[in-house]
């Protein structure tokens, strides 16, 4: 059995509750979440010790212990990306394959520092939104994309990465500037890329995740996500642990975080361009 260690800000959160059973199911028990660390107890849910009892993991007192005992590492804290640099420091110095949960970082500079540390210690790591692995995004002719219209649910701070990841993946270039055109209830943003193409991103409370791709003939191809992308994502993570094949290039994740950071600034100055 290959032992995975969780490192989290607090363990009673959705990812820490969903990952263990999917890891066990998709690996037929070959991988198991055996160890965990939470810096604090959940401010709204159960204590870390209760999470550990429910999921059969050994709760440890330090990140160092988790790193020492585990074969592979997952840094979680999905809704508190500001904690990732601190939580990932010891794992990234270990040389053990490390997955860092979305949203990867609060800003571009932090993303660059995290990857620089991993490279210094020859630790393979990556991060991704699970939406990258939606079946609906396979077999798309990226070279034919002129514009992308994207929509999905949730707040900008927490859920924007799930739209930005597929957008940047499909565009294949870095962002140049962004303009916020929505409001607090319905965030909306225009992204101009360095090659002059545009993406339009909107968030609605109960929306599905979907993209409409506009091609060179001005024809649209609508992709509504209904596939089991989360299971595909977990399978890809386990393959990374097994093979060491990094699933997302560091520069692409940095580009995504740079656009997200510019978007947070643009929210404060609607209808004005903010450089990425």
C-alpha positions in Angstrom: 0.0 0.0 0.0 1.2 3.5 -0.9 0.7 6.0 1.8 -0.6 9.5 1.2 -0.3 12.3 3.7 -2.7 15.3 3.8 -1.5 18.7 4.9 -4.3 21.2 5.4 -5.3 24.5 7.0 -8.3 22.6 8.6 -9.4 19.1 7.6 -13.2 19.5 7.7 -13.6 20.8 4.2 -15.0 19.3 1.0 -11.9 18.2 -0.7 -10.4 16.4 2.4 -13.8 14.6 2.8 -14.1 13.6 -0.9 -10.5 12.7 -1.9 -9.9 9.7 0.5 -12.8 7.6 -0.7 -12.1 8.3 -4.4 -8.4 7.6 -3.9 -9.3 4.2 -2.4 -11.9 3.4 -5.0 -10.0 4.4 -8.1 -6.7 2.7 -7.0 -8.5 -0.4 -5.7 -6.9 0.2 -2.3 -3.4 0.5 -3.7 -3.2 4.1 -2.4 -4.6 5.2 1.0 -4.7 8.5 2.9 -2.9 7.3 6.0 -1.7 10.5 7.7 -3.0 14.1 8.1 -2.2 17.4 9.6 -4.4 20.4 10.1 -3.1 23.7 11.4 -6.4 24.7 13.0 -9.8 23.1 13.6 -12.5 24.1 11.3 -14.1 27.3 12.4 -17.6 26.1 11.3 -17.3 22.2 11.3 -15.9 19.3 13.3 -12.4 19.2 14.8 -9.5 17.6 13.0 -9.5 14.7 15.4 -13.1 13.9 14.4 -12.2 14.1 10.7 -9.3 11.6 11.3 -11.6 9.2 13.1 -14.1 9.3 10.3 -11.5 8.7 7.5 -9.2 6.3 9.4 -6.2 8.5 9.1 -3.6 9.1 11.8 -3.7 12.7 12.9 -0.1 14.0 13.4 1.1 17.1 15.3 3.5 18.5 12.7 3.9 18.7 9.0 7.4 17.2 9.4 5.8 14.0 10.7 3.4 13.7 7.8 6.2 14.3 5.3 8.4 11.7 7.1 5.8 8.9 7.2 4.1 9.4 3.8 5.1 8.2 0.4 3.3 11.1 -1.4 1.9 14.4 -0.2 -1.2 16.5 -0.8 -1.3 20.1 0.3 -5.0 21.0 0.5 -6.5 24.2 1.9 -8.6 24.7 -1.3 -10.4 27.8 -0.1 -7.5 29.4 1.6 -4.7 29.7 -1.1 -2.9 32.2 1.0 -1.9 29.3 3.3 -0.3 27.2 0.5 3.2 28.7 0.6 3.5 28.1 4.3 1.9 24.6 4.2 3.9 23.5 1.2 7.4 24.6 2.3 8.4 21.4 4.1 6.8 19.1 1.6 8.6 20.9 -1.3 11.9 20.4 0.4 11.3 16.7 0.8 11.8 15.5 -2.8 8.5 13.6 -2.5 5.9 14.0 -5.2 3.5 16.7 -4.0 0.1 17.8 -5.3 -1.0 21.3 -4.2 -4.7 21.9 -4.4 -6.5 24.6 -6.3 -6.5 27.6 -6.0 -2.7 27.4 -6.2 -1.8 30.8 -4.8 -3.1 34.2 -4.0 -1.0 35.9 -6.6 1.6 35.4 -9.4 4.6 36.2 -7.2 3.7 33.6 -4.6 3.1 31.0 -7.4 6.6 31.7 -8.7 8.2 31.3 -5.3 6.5 28.0 -4.7 7.6 26.5 -8.0 11.2 27.9 -7.5 11.4 26.2 -4.1 10.2 22.9 -5.6 12.8 23.2 -8.4 15.6 23.9 -5.9 14.9 20.7 -4.0 14.0 18.6 -7.1 10.5 18.0 -5.8 7.9 17.3 -8.5 4.7 19.1 -7.9 1.7 20.6 -9.7 -1.7 22.0 -9.2 -5.0 21.9 -11.2 -8.6 22.6 -11.2 -10.5 19.3 -11.7 -12.4 21.1 -14.6 -9.3 20.7 -16.7 -10.1 17.0 -17.0 -13.7 17.3 -18.2 -14.3 14.9 -21.1 -16.1 17.7 -23.0 -12.7 19.6 -23.4 -11.0 16.7 -25.1 -10.4 16.7 -28.8 -10.8 20.4 -29.2 -8.9 22.0 -32.1 -7.1 24.7 -30.1 -5.6 26.4 -33.2 -9.1 27.2 -34.5 -10.3 29.1 -31.3 -10.8 32.8 -31.8 -12.9 33.6 -28.7 -14.2 31.7 -25.7 -17.3 32.5 -23.7 -17.3 30.8 -20.3 -19.7 30.5 -17.5 -20.0 28.8 -14.2 -21.2 29.1 -10.6 -19.8 30.5 -7.4 -17.8 33.5 -6.1 -14.8 34.9 -8.0 -12.4 34.3 -5.1 -13.1 30.6 -4.8 -14.5 29.4 -8.1 -12.9 31.5 -10.8 -10.0 29.1 -11.1 -12.5 26.4 -12.5 -13.1 28.7 -15.5 -9.7 30.2 -15.8 -8.0 26.8 -16.0 -9.8 25.5 -19.1 -9.7 29.0 -20.7 -5.9 29.3 -20.3 -5.4 25.6 -21.2 -7.3 26.0 -24.5 -5.9 29.5 -25.4 -2.4 28.3 -24.8 -0.9 31.7 -24.2 -0.6 34.1 -21.2 -3.1 36.8 -20.4 -2.4 40.5 -21.2 -5.1 42.4 -19.4 -8.6 42.0 -17.8 -11.7 44.2 -17.4 -14.3 43.6 -14.8 -17.9 44.2 -16.1 -20.1 42.5 -13.5 -21.1 43.1 -9.9 -20.7 41.4 -6.6 -23.6 39.0 -7.2 -22.8 38.1 -10.8 -19.0 38.6 -11.5 -18.1 39.0 -15.2 -14.8 39.6 -16.8 -13.2 40.2 -20.2 -9.7 38.7 -20.7 -7.4 39.8 -23.5 -4.6 37.4 -24.2 -1.1 38.3 -25.5 -1.9 37.2 -29.0 -5.0 39.5 -29.2 -7.7 36.9 -28.7 -10.4 37.4 -26.0 -12.3 35.3 -23.5 -15.4 36.3 -21.7 -16.1 34.8 -18.2 -19.3 35.1 -16.2 -20.5 33.6 -12.9 -24.1 32.8 -12.0 -25.2 31.2 -8.7 -26.7 28.0 -10.1 -24.9 27.8 -13.5 -23.4 24.7 -15.0 -19.8 24.9 -16.1 -19.8 25.5 -19.8 -17.8 27.0 -22.7 -18.8 28.3 -26.1 -15.8 28.2 -28.5 -15.9 30.6 -31.5 -13.9 29.5 -34.4 -12.4 31.3 -37.4 -15.6 30.9 -39.4 -17.5 32.7 -36.5 -19.3 29.4 -35.6 -19.9 28.5 -32.0 -19.4 25.1 -30.3 -21.1 24.9 -26.9 -19.6 22.5 -24.3 -21.7 21.9 -21.2 -19.8 19.8 -18.6 -21.6 16.7 -17.5 -18.8 14.2 -17.4 -17.2 12.8 -14.2 -14.2 15.1 -14.3 -13.5 14.8 -10.6 -12.8 11.1 -10.9 -10.6 11.7 -13.9 -8.7 14.4 -11.9 -8.1 12.0 -9.0 -6.9 9.3 -11.4 -4.4 11.7 -12.9 -3.2 12.7 -9.5 -2.5 9.0 -8.6 -0.7 8.6 -11.9 1.5 11.5 -11.0 2.3 9.9 -7.7 3.1 6.6 -9.4 5.1 7.9 -12.4 6.3 11.3 -11.5 4.8 12.7 -14.7 3.8 16.3 -13.9 0.3 16.9 -15.3 0.3 20.7 -15.6 3.3 22.9 -16.6 4.3 25.3 -13.8 4.2 28.3 -16.2 0.6 27.6 -17.1 -0.4 27.6 -13.5 1.5 30.8 -12.9 -0.3 32.4 -15.9 -3.7 31.3 -14.4 -2.8 32.8 -11.0 -1.7 36.0 -12.7 -5.0 36.4 -14.5 -6.9 35.6 -11.3 -4.8 38.2 -9.4 -5.5 40.9 -12.1 -9.2 40.0 -11.9 -9.3 40.6 -8.1 -7.8 44.1 -8.8 -10.2 44.7 -11.7 -13.2 44.1 -9.4 -12.3 47.3 -7.6 -12.2 49.3 -10.8 -15.0 48.1 -13.1 -14.9 48.9 -16.8 -11.2 49.7 -16.7 -8.4 47.6 -18.1 -6.0 46.1 -15.5 -2.7 44.6 -16.8 -1.9 41.0 -16.0 
